[in-house]
Amino acid sequence: MPADNDTASTPPDLDRLFHPRTVAVIGASDTPGRPATLNWRRVRDWAARAGGQAIPVNPNRASVDGITTYASIVDVPDEVDVAVLLVNDVDDALRAVAKKGPAFVIVFAAGFAEVGEDGAQRQRELLRLLDGSGVRMLGPNTNMNAFEEFLDLPGKAIALITQSGHQGRPVFQGQELGIRFSHWAPTGNEADLAAADFIRYFADQPGTGAIAAYLEGVHDGAAFRRAAAHAARQGVPIVIVKVGRTAVGRSWAQSHTGHLAGADDVTSAVLRQYGIARVDGLDELLDTAALFARARRPSAPGVCVYSISGGTSAHLADLLTAAGIGLPELAAETQTALREWIPGYLRINNPVDSGGHPVGDWRGRKILDTILADPNVGILVVPITGAFPPMSDKFVADLVAVSETTDKPICVVWGSPSGTEDAYRVALLGSQLPVFRTFGNCVGAIRAYLDYHAFADRIDDLLDPPAGPVRMPAPGAVLNEVASKALLAGYGVPLTRDVLCADADDAVAAAAGFSGPVVLKAVSAAITHKSDLGLVRLGVAGEAAVRETVADFERIVAGQPGAGYEGTLVCEQISGGVETVVGIATDAVFGPVVMFGLGGVAVEVYRDATFRVPPFSRAEAHRMIAEVRGFPLLTGHRGAPPADLEALVDAVMAVQRLAQDGAVTELDINPLVALPDRVVALDALARGVRDA
């Protein structure tokens, strides 16, 4: 919603959207075979289920399905909670809606921001028509998914948000597997109401076990972060499919719903920062959200695998271990008890292999009770790779029965390709057990579940995002290295000892003031990557070498169009340490972001970097540094001394302050050398904020 709309900063009362008393359906019809007839009846039935009534609005009808019809929504005598537009003439309909002033209007019509700039202008006009009315809009380019029938199923529910309705269908059909859903918000182009509004609302509903979302983009990064933080503090996990990982995906996201997908690496970092599980497939979205909805907080992080086959156990154990999920050895007393019912040639320390026969009699339940009683086990995973009745029937019956006696999640993988067996269709799907069809989805869901609860344990580290929209300052001029380092010095970032010299004589004199070889650099704001042109020389010693280097620099810079030679920087030479990179970028969705990576000049080759969006805590900066693949280099690799991690965190936090202050729009401290007792910025490049 535009900033000048008086509803923009007011959280919408979405209870009136999902539980309306009166719904006015503009364009309602009872003409057989017409889409408007089908949609009117669908809304009518939904309103009745929600405890309200639907009123048809159509100037060409006296009644629709026997219900008195009004020529305009303005003529409806009752207060209207929701207006549903089934007409293509959206502009005229919205003028009447704005005059009536319902709480919400749902616009299904397409042809707006998803089709380009002309459509985006039309979309802005829709908002202008509602400006000042207090009416909140869902859509345009949305669909009828909000009016689905939700089955009365037990347990905590999944609340679903989709920016593409068809992508939500395979997830919502989880109802057919016994998975409860409470809401479906199809947000479409999100001209006004957005995923963030629904995340906040769903997180406040007592029956919500998880929020599942399919997103193509985020319009307001700050609002999204605030909603994610709210859900985190409410203890409601979020699972998201976010398209736009590739250039092709980003292009389709733009054309389909008019969303700006944003830089994917930044998006992934924001999701991690707020404890949001990101998955790739719609099947993963359903499976992971279902585990969150059905499983309580783990009592221990350890996973035990129990099956009737050593091969099955080994396969699943490999996948769990590769995902970083621990399989602790069972306690000695647990193994002693298991050995009473499992032959001595089978493994019982974790994974547990029963060999098959014990699951078919009284021993099966004893084994399950004993494993679940082990204090090292927080999650039990039971892969059943094929149906083998009557043994598998008894196995499943025991699993369902024991699940009612424990708070520990029991994840069952039913591997039969047909899925028609009673043990699966009736017993497992009729229970509250988390049930999977593939090893991969089970492992991914458990990884997300453990990550979320580790995040929940450190929720106090999560800092509140700033109020209001993201500020996007216009970038100013590129600062040369001297000016960039001067800026860093003001924020406490340690620097090399440097001397700026106007000519070769000054450079010779400056180099003589250092105790050993020096580093010489050409200074020119127009040249951003000096080393690519040979404008950084290491280990320069002696007057002749200094003069020769300065002459080379002057010749190279003179050959670069638009570049002026601003002097020679004589710097102390730092040996050893690990080259890292710390910087600031401005993301189109989330605003200023802080980057940390390894690799120095080769950072773009290694791409070993991660991001955080301010504000974040010192503890989060530690986790940020530990995320990079090369982190072992900082902790002491092959006998090398460990780097001073606290000094490295100091530098990251200083850069965060730079980002928060808006001092620059771009910054590269590259390299920032991490030494055993300090960090030192060897080079820096900044782009200043215009008129700052």
C-alpha positions in Angstrom: 0.0 0.0 0.0 1.4 3.5 -0.7 2.9 5.3 2.2 0.2 8.0 2.1 -2.6 5.5 2.6 -3.9 5.7 6.2 -4.1 1.9 6.5 -0.5 1.2 5.4 1.0 1.0 8.9 -2.0 -0.5 10.6 -2.1 -4.3 11.0 -5.1 -5.6 9.1 -7.9 -7.3 11.2 -7.7 -10.5 9.2 -10.3 -12.2 11.4 -12.9 -10.2 9.3 -11.4 -11.7 6.1 -11.4 -15.3 7.3 -14.5 -15.1 9.5 -16.8 -12.6 7.8 -20.3 -11.9 8.7 -21.3 -10.4 5.4 -19.6 -11.0 2.0 -20.7 -9.0 -1.1 -20.1 -10.9 -4.3 -19.9 -8.4 -7.2 -20.8 -10.1 -10.5 -22.7 -13.0 -8.9 -24.7 -15.1 -11.4 -26.9 -18.2 -11.5 -26.7 -18.6 -15.3 -25.8 -22.3 -15.9 -22.3 -23.0 -17.1 -20.9 -19.5 -16.3 -17.7 -19.3 -14.3 -19.3 -16.5 -12.3 -22.0 -18.9 -11.2 -19.6 -21.5 -10.1 -17.5 -18.9 -8.2 -20.5 -17.2 -6.6 -21.7 -20.5 -5.2 -18.3 -21.4 -4.0 -18.1 -18.1 -2.1 -21.6 -18.5 -0.8 -20.9 -21.9 0.6 -17.6 -20.8 2.1 -19.3 -17.8 3.8 -21.9 -20.1 5.3 -19.2 -22.4 6.7 -17.5 -19.4 8.2 -20.7 -18.4 10.0 -21.7 -15.5 7.7 -23.8 -14.8 4.6 -23.0 -14.0 1.0 -25.0 -11.3 -0.8 -25.1 -11.2 -4.6 -24.5 -7.9 -6.3 -25.5 -7.6 -10.0 -27.4 -4.8 -11.7 -28.9 -7.2 -14.2 -30.5 -9.6 -11.7 -33.3 -9.2 -9.1 -32.2 -12.3 -7.4 -29.5 -15.0 -7.7 -30.2 -18.5 -6.6 -33.3 -17.1 -4.9 -31.3 -14.5 -2.9 -32.2 -10.8 -3.2 -29.6 -9.1 -5.4 -28.5 -5.5 -5.2 -27.5 -3.4 -8.2 -24.4 -2.0 -6.4 -22.4 -2.8 -3.3 -23.4 0.7 -2.1 -27.0 -0.5 -1.9 -26.3 -3.4 0.4 -27.9 -2.3 3.7 -25.6 -4.3 6.0 -22.0 -3.6 6.9 -19.8 -5.5 4.6 -16.7 -7.3 5.8 -15.5 -8.7 2.4 -16.2 -7.7 -1.2 -15.4 -10.3 -3.8 -15.0 -9.0 -7.4 -16.0 -11.5 -10.1 -16.1 -8.8 -12.8 -13.5 -7.7 -15.3 -14.4 -4.0 -15.0 -12.3 -3.7 -11.8 -12.0 0.1 -11.8 -15.7 0.9 -11.6 -16.3 -1.9 -9.1 -13.5 -0.6 -6.8 -15.0 2.9 -6.9 -18.2 1.6 -5.5 -16.2 -0.6 -3.0 -14.3 2.4 -1.8 -17.6 4.3 -1.3 -19.1 1.4 0.7 -15.9 0.8 2.8 -15.8 -2.9 3.5 -12.8 -4.2 5.4 -11.4 -6.2 2.5 -11.8 -6.6 -1.2 -10.5 -9.6 -3.2 -9.6 -8.9 -6.8 -9.1 -12.0 -9.1 -8.6 -10.1 -12.4 -5.2 -10.5 -14.0 -3.2 -8.2 -16.4 -1.5 -6.0 -13.8 2.1 -5.9 -12.5 2.7 -9.4 -13.7 2.6 -8.3 -17.3 5.0 -5.4 -17.2 5.2 -1.7 -16.6 1.9 -0.9 -18.2 0.2 -3.4 -16.0 2.1 -2.1 -12.9 0.7 1.3 -13.6 -2.8 -0.1 -13.8 -2.1 -1.8 -10.5 -1.0 1.5 -8.9 -4.3 2.9 -10.1 -6.2 0.3 -8.2 -4.5 1.4 -5.0 -5.3 5.0 -5.8 -9.0 4.2 -6.1 -8.9 2.7 -2.6 -6.7 5.4 -1.1 -8.1 6.8 2.1 -11.0 4.3 2.2 -9.6 2.0 4.8 -10.3 -1.0 2.4 -7.5 -3.5 2.2 -7.0 -5.5 -1.0 -6.1 -9.1 -1.6 -4.7 -9.4 -5.1 -5.0 -8.7 -7.9 -4.1 -11.8 -10.0 -5.2 -14.0 -7.1 -7.6 -17.0 -7.2 -10.4 -18.8 -5.3 -8.1 -20.8 -3.0 -9.1 -18.9 0.1 -12.6 -20.4 -0.3 -11.5 -24.0 0.0 -13.3 -26.4 2.3 -11.0 -27.4 5.2 -11.5 -30.9 6.6 -12.1 -31.4 10.3 -8.9 -33.2 11.2 -7.0 -33.6 14.5 -3.8 -32.0 15.6 -2.1 -28.7 15.0 -2.7 -27.2 11.5 -0.6 -25.9 8.7 -1.5 -22.4 7.5 -0.7 -22.0 3.8 0.4 -18.9 1.9 0.9 -19.0 -1.9 1.7 -16.3 -4.5 0.7 -18.8 -7.2 -2.5 -20.7 -6.4 -1.7 -23.8 -8.5 1.6 -24.3 -6.7 -0.4 -24.6 -3.4 -2.7 -27.3 -4.7 -0.3 -30.2 -4.2 0.4 -29.0 -0.7 -3.2 -28.5 0.3 -4.1 -31.9 -0.9 -2.1 -33.1 2.1 -5.6 -33.1 3.7 -6.2 -36.3 1.9 -3.3 -37.8 3.9 -4.8 -36.7 7.1 -2.7 -33.5 7.5 -4.7 -30.7 8.9 -4.9 -27.2 7.2 -6.5 -24.2 8.8 -6.1 -21.4 6.2 -5.0 -20.8 2.6 -4.0 -17.2 1.7 -3.5 -16.8 -2.1 -1.8 -13.4 -2.2 -1.3 -13.0 -6.0 0.5 -9.8 -6.9 0.4 -8.5 -3.3 -0.4 -4.9 -4.4 -1.5 -4.4 -0.7 -1.9 -7.4 1.5 1.3 -9.5 1.4 2.7 -12.7 2.7 4.1 -10.8 5.7 0.6 -9.8 6.8 -0.6 -13.4 6.8 2.6 -14.8 8.5 1.9 -12.4 11.4 -1.8 -13.3 11.6 -1.3 -17.1 11.3 1.5 -17.0 13.9 -1.1 -15.6 16.4 -3.6 -18.3 15.8 -3.5 -20.9 18.6 -4.1 -23.9 16.3 -1.2 -23.1 14.0 1.5 -25.7 14.1 3.5 -24.4 11.1 3.3 -21.9 8.2 4.0 -23.2 4.8 4.6 -20.7 1.9 5.3 -20.7 -1.8 6.9 -17.3 -2.6 8.1 -15.8 -5.9 9.4 -12.6 -4.3 9.1 -10.2 -1.5 8.0 -6.6 -2.1 8.8 -5.2 1.4 11.8 -6.8 2.9 11.5 -4.9 6.2 7.8 -6.0 6.7 8.8 -9.6 5.9 11.5 -9.6 8.4 9.3 -8.1 11.1 6.6 -10.8 10.4 9.3 -13.5 10.5 10.6 -12.2 13.8 7.1 -12.2 15.3 6.5 -15.8 14.2 9.8 -16.8 15.7 8.9 -15.2 19.0 5.5 -16.9 18.9 7.2 -20.3 18.4 5.6 -20.9 15.0 8.0 -22.4 12.5 7.9 -21.3 8.8 8.8 -23.4 5.8 9.2 -21.7 2.4 9.7 -22.6 -1.2 11.3 -19.5 -2.6 11.8 -19.5 -6.4 14.5 -17.4 -8.0 17.6 -19.5 -7.3 18.7 -19.2 -10.9 18.5 -16.4 -13.5 15.8 -18.3 -15.3 13.8 -18.7 -12.1 14.1 -15.0 -11.3 13.0 -14.0 -14.8 9.8 -16.1 -14.5 9.1 -14.8 -11.0 9.2 -11.3 -12.4 6.9 -12.0 -15.3 4.5 -14.2 -13.4 3.6 -12.0 -10.4 5.5 -8.8 -10.8 7.7 -9.6 -7.8 11.3 -8.6 -7.5 13.0 -11.8 -6.6 16.1 -10.2 -5.2 19.5 -11.7 -4.8 19.1 -15.3 -3.9 22.1 -15.6 -1.7 20.9 -12.7 0.4 17.4 -14.2 0.5 18.8 -17.5 1.8 20.8 -15.7 4.4 17.7 -13.8 5.6 15.7 -17.0 5.9 18.5 -18.6 8.0 18.8 -15.5 10.1 15.1 -15.7 11.1 15.0 -19.5 11.5 13.0 -20.2 8.4 13.4 -23.5 6.7 13.9 -23.2 2.9 13.0 -26.3 0.8 13.0 -26.8 -2.9 10.1 -29.0 -3.7 6.4 -28.8 -3.0 6.5 -32.3 -1.6 9.3 -31.2 0.8 7.2 -28.2 1.7 4.3 -30.4 2.8 6.5 -33.1 4.5 8.6 -30.6 6.5 5.6 -28.4 7.5 3.8 -31.6 8.6 6.7 -32.7 10.8 6.8 -29.2 12.4 3.0 -29.3 13.0 3.1 -32.8 14.6 6.3 -32.9 16.5 7.1 -31.2 19.8 10.4 -29.7 20.8 13.1 -32.5 20.8 14.3 -33.7 24.2 17.7 -34.5 22.7 19.2 -33.9 19.2 20.1 -37.5 18.7 18.4 -39.7 16.1 18.0 -43.4 16.3 17.3 -45.5 13.1 15.4 -48.7 13.7 14.5 -51.2 10.9 14.3 -54.8 10.1 17.1 -54.7 7.6 20.8 -53.9 8.0 21.0 -52.5 4.5 18.0 -50.2 5.0 19.5 -49.0 8.2 22.9 -48.3 6.7 21.4 -46.4 3.7 19.4 -44.1 6.0 22.2 -43.7 8.4 24.5 -42.5 5.6 22.0 -39.9 4.5 21.4 -38.7 8.1 25.1 -38.4 8.8 25.8 -36.6 5.5 23.1 -34.1 6.5 25.0 -33.4 9.8 22.5 -35.3 12.0 24.0 -37.2 14.8 23.3 -40.9 15.5 24.5 -41.3 19.1 25.3 -44.8 20.5 22.5 -46.1 22.6 23.1 -46.3 26.4 24.6 -49.5 27.7 21.4 -50.4 29.6 19.4 -49.9 26.4 21.6 -52.2 24.5 21.5 -54.8 27.2 17.7 -54.8 27.2 17.5 -54.9 23.3 19.8 -57.9 23.3 17.1 -59.9 25.1 14.8 -59.7 22.0 17.3 -59.2 19.1 19.8 -62.0 18.1 23.5 -61.4 18.9 24.6 -61.2 15.3 22.5 -58.1 14.6 23.4 -54.5 15.4 21.8 -52.8 18.3 23.9 -49.8 19.2 22.4 -47.4 16.5 21.1 -48.1 14.0 19.1 -51.0 15.5 18.4 -54.0 13.2 15.9 -56.4 14.5 16.1 -58.8 11.6 12.4 -58.8 11.1 10.8 -61.5 13.2 10.6 -59.6 16.5 8.3 -57.0 15.0 5.7 -59.6 14.3 5.1 -60.6 17.9 5.2 -59.2 21.5 8.9 -58.3 21.2 8.1 -55.5 18.7 6.5 -53.2 21.2 9.2 -54.0 23.8 11.9 -52.9 21.4 10.2 -49.6 20.6 9.5 -48.8 24.2 13.2 -49.4 25.1 14.6 -47.3 22.3 12.3 -44.4 23.1 13.3 -44.5 26.7 17.0 -44.0 25.9 18.0 -40.4 27.0 20.3 -40.0 24.0 17.4 -40.5 21.5 15.3 -37.4 20.7 13.9 -38.7 17.4 13.2 -42.3 16.2 13.2 -42.9 12.5 11.7 -46.1 11.2 12.1 -46.9 7.5 9.7 -49.6 6.2 11.0 -50.2 2.7 8.2 -52.4 1.6 4.9 -53.9 2.7 5.1 -57.5 4.1 1.8 -58.3 5.8 0.9 -59.5 8.3 4.3 -58.5 9.9 4.2 -54.9 8.6 0.6 -54.6 9.9 1.7 -55.5 13.4 4.8 -53.3 13.1 2.7 -50.2 12.1 0.1 -51.0 14.8 2.9 -51.0 17.4 4.3 -47.7 16.1 0.9 -46.0 16.2 0.3 -47.3 19.7 3.7 -46.3 21.1 3.5 -42.8 19.6 0.6 -42.1 21.9 2.8 -42.8 24.9 5.8 -40.5 24.1 6.5 -36.9 23.2 9.5 -38.0 21.0 8.8 -37.8 17.3 8.6 -41.1 15.5 9.2 -40.5 11.7 8.0 -43.4 9.6 9.1 -43.8 6.0 6.7 -46.0 4.0 8.6 -47.2 1.0 6.0 -49.3 -0.8 5.5 -47.6 -4.3 1.8 -48.5 -4.4 0.8 -46.9 -1.1 -2.5 -48.8 -1.2 -1.9 -51.0 1.8 -4.2 -50.7 4.9 -1.1 -50.4 7.1 -0.3 -47.2 5.2 -3.7 -45.8 4.1 -5.6 -46.5 7.2 -3.3 -47.0 10.1 -0.4 -44.6 9.4 -2.3 -41.9 7.7 -5.1 -42.1 10.3 -2.5 -41.4 13.0 -0.6 -38.3 14.0 2.7 -39.8 13.1 4.9 -37.9 10.7 4.9 -40.1 7.6 7.2 -39.8 4.6 7.4 -41.6 1.3 11.2 -41.0 0.6 14.3 -41.1 2.7 15.4 -37.7 1.3 12.3 -35.9 2.4 12.5 -37.5 5.8 16.1 -36.5 6.3 15.5 -33.0 5.0 12.6 -32.5 7.3 14.5 -33.7 10.4 17.4 -31.4 9.5 15.0 -28.4 9.3 13.3 -29.5 12.5 16.6 -29.6 14.5 17.8 -26.4 12.9 14.6 -24.6 13.9 14.7 -25.7 17.5 18.4 -24.8 17.8 17.4 -21.3 16.5 14.5 -21.2 19.0 17.0 -21.9 21.8 18.8 -18.7 20.9 15.8 -16.6 20.2 17.1 -13.9 22.6 19.9 -13.2 20.1 17.3 -12.1 17.5 17.2 -8.3 17.3 14.1 -6.4 16.2 14.1 -5.3 12.5 13.8 -1.5 12.0 10.3 0.0 11.8 9.1 1.3 8.4 10.2 0.4 4.9 13.8 -0.3 3.8 15.7 2.9 3.1 17.4 2.7 -0.3 19.9 5.5 -0.5 21.2 6.6 -3.9 24.9 5.6 -4.3 27.5 8.4 -4.6 31.0 8.5 -5.9 33.5 5.7 -5.4 36.0 6.5 -2.7 39.7 5.8 -3.3 41.6 3.5 -0.9 42.8 6.3 1.2 39.4 7.8 1.7 37.8 4.3 2.2 40.4 3.4 4.9 39.8 6.8 6.6 36.2 5.9 6.9 37.0 2.5 8.3 39.3 4.0 10.9 36.5 6.1 12.2 34.6 2.9 12.9 37.5 1.2 14.6 38.5 -1.2 11.9 42.3 -1.9 12.3 44.3 -0.9 9.2 47.8 -1.2 7.9 50.2 1.6 8.4 50.1 3.6 5.1 51.7 6.7 3.7 50.2 8.5 0.7 53.0 9.9 -1.6 52.7 12.4 -4.3 55.7 11.3 -6.4 58.6 8.8 -6.5 60.8 10.9 -4.2 58.1 10.9 -1.5 57.6 7.1 -2.0 61.3 6.4 -1.6 61.4 8.5 1.6 58.3 6.8 3.0 59.6 3.3 2.2 62.8 4.0 4.1 60.7 4.6 7.2 59.6 0.9 7.3 61.7 -1.8 8.7 61.4 -4.1 5.7 60.0 -4.6 2.3 56.8 -2.7 1.6 53.6 -2.9 -0.5 53.2 -0.2 -3.1 49.7 0.6 -4.6 48.5 3.1 -7.1 45.7 5.3 -5.9 42.9 6.1 -8.3 39.2 6.2 -7.5 38.4 5.3 -11.1 40.2 1.9 -10.8 38.3 -0.4 -8.5 40.4 -3.6 -8.8 44.0 -2.5 -8.8 45.5 -6.0 -8.6 43.9 -6.9 -11.9 46.0 -4.2 -13.7 49.3 -4.9 -11.8 48.8 -1.8 -9.6 49.7 -3.6 -6.3 53.3 -4.8 -5.8 54.4 -6.8 -2.8 57.8 -7.1 -1.3 59.2 -3.9 -2.8 62.7 -3.1 -1.3 65.3 -0.5 -2.1 65.2 2.9 -3.8 65.5 1.6 -7.4 62.7 -0.8 -7.0 60.4 1.8 -5.5 61.2 4.3 -8.4 60.7 1.6 -11.0 57.3 0.6 -9.5 56.0 4.1 -9.3 57.0 4.7 -12.9 55.1 1.5 -13.9 52.0 2.6 -12.0 52.0 6.0 -13.7 52.3 4.4 -17.1 49.5 1.9 -16.5 47.1 4.4 -15.0 47.7 6.8 -17.9 46.5 4.0 -20.2 43.1 3.7 -18.4 40.4 5.9 -19.9 39.1 8.4 -17.4 41.5 7.4 -14.6 43.7 9.9 -12.9 46.8 9.1 -10.9 46.2 10.3 -7.3 49.5 9.1 -5.8 51.3 6.1 -4.5 50.3 4.4 -1.3 53.3 2.9 0.6 52.0 0.3 3.1 53.5 -2.0 5.7 53.6 -5.6 4.5 51.6 -8.2 6.6 52.7 -11.8 6.4 50.7 -14.9 7.4 47.1 -15.1 8.5 44.0 -16.0 6.6 42.6 -13.7 4.0 38.9 -12.8 4.6 36.5 -10.4 3.0 34.0 -8.2 4.8 31.7 -5.9 3.0 28.4 -4.1 2.5 26.0 -4.4 -0.4 22.5 -2.9 -0.9 20.0 -5.6 -1.8 17.0 -4.5 -3.8 14.5 -6.1 -1.3 16.2 -6.2 2.1 18.4 -3.1 1.8 21.9 -2.9 3.3 23.4 -6.3 4.0 26.7 -7.3 5.5 28.9 -9.9 3.8 31.6 -12.1 5.2 33.7 -14.5 3.1 37.1 -16.2 2.6 39.4 -16.0 -0.3 40.7 -12.5 -0.7 41.1 -11.6 -4.3 39.7 -15.0 -5.2 36.5 -14.6 -3.3 34.5 -14.5 -6.6 36.1 -17.8 -7.6 35.5 -19.6 -4.3 32.1 -17.9 -3.6 32.6 -18.9 0.0 30.6 -16.1 1.5 27.5 -15.5 3.6 25.3 -12.5 4.5 23.3 -11.0 7.3 20.8 -8.1 7.3 21.3 -5.6 10.2 20.6 -5.5 13.0 22.2 -8.7 14.2 23.9 -9.6 17.5 27.5 -10.5 18.2 26.5 -14.1 18.6 24.9 -14.0 15.2 28.2 -12.6 13.8 30.0 -15.6 15.2 27.5 -17.9 13.5 27.9 -16.0 10.3 31.7 -16.5 10.3 31.3 -20.2 11.2 28.9 -20.8 8.2 31.6 -20.4 5.5 33.1 -23.6 4.1 36.6 -22.5 4.8 35.9 -21.8 8.5 38.4 -24.6 9.6 41.2 -22.3 8.2 40.3 -19.8 10.9 40.4 -22.3 13.7 43.9 -23.6 13.0 44.4 -26.0 10.1 47.3 -28.5 9.8 49.2 -26.9 12.7 48.6 -23.3 11.8 47.7 -21.0 14.7 44.0 -20.1 15.0 42.9 -16.7 14.0 41.6 -14.1 16.6 37.9 -14.8 16.1 36.8 -12.1 18.5 38.8 -9.5 16.6 37.2 -10.7 13.4 33.7 -10.4 15.0 34.7 -6.9 16.1 35.3 -6.0 12.5 32.0 -7.5 11.3 30.2 -5.5 14.0 31.9 -2.3 13.0 30.9 -2.9 9.3 27.4 -3.5 10.5 27.4 -0.1 12.2 28.6 1.4 8.9 25.7 -0.2 7.1 23.1 0.9 9.7 24.5 4.5 9.6 24.1 4.6 5.9 27.6 5.9 5.5 28.2 3.8 2.3 26.1 1.8 -0.1 29.0 -0.5 -1.1 32.1 -1.6 0.8 34.8 -4.2 0.2 37.4 -4.7 2.9 39.5 -7.1 0.8 41.5 -8.6 2.1 40.9 -8.4 5.9 43.7 -10.6 7.2 42.8 -12.6 10.2 45.9 -13.1 12.4 46.4 -15.0 15.7 46.3 -11.8 17.7 44.4 -9.3 15.5 42.8 -8.5 12.2 44.1 -6.0 9.7 42.4 -4.4 6.7 44.9 -4.4 3.8 42.7 -2.8 1.2 39.3 -1.2 1.1 36.9 0.2 -1.6 33.8 2.1 -0.7 31.0 3.9 -2.5 29.7 6.8 -0.5 26.1 7.9 -0.2 25.2 10.9 -2.3 24.7 14.1 -0.3 25.4 12.2 3.0 
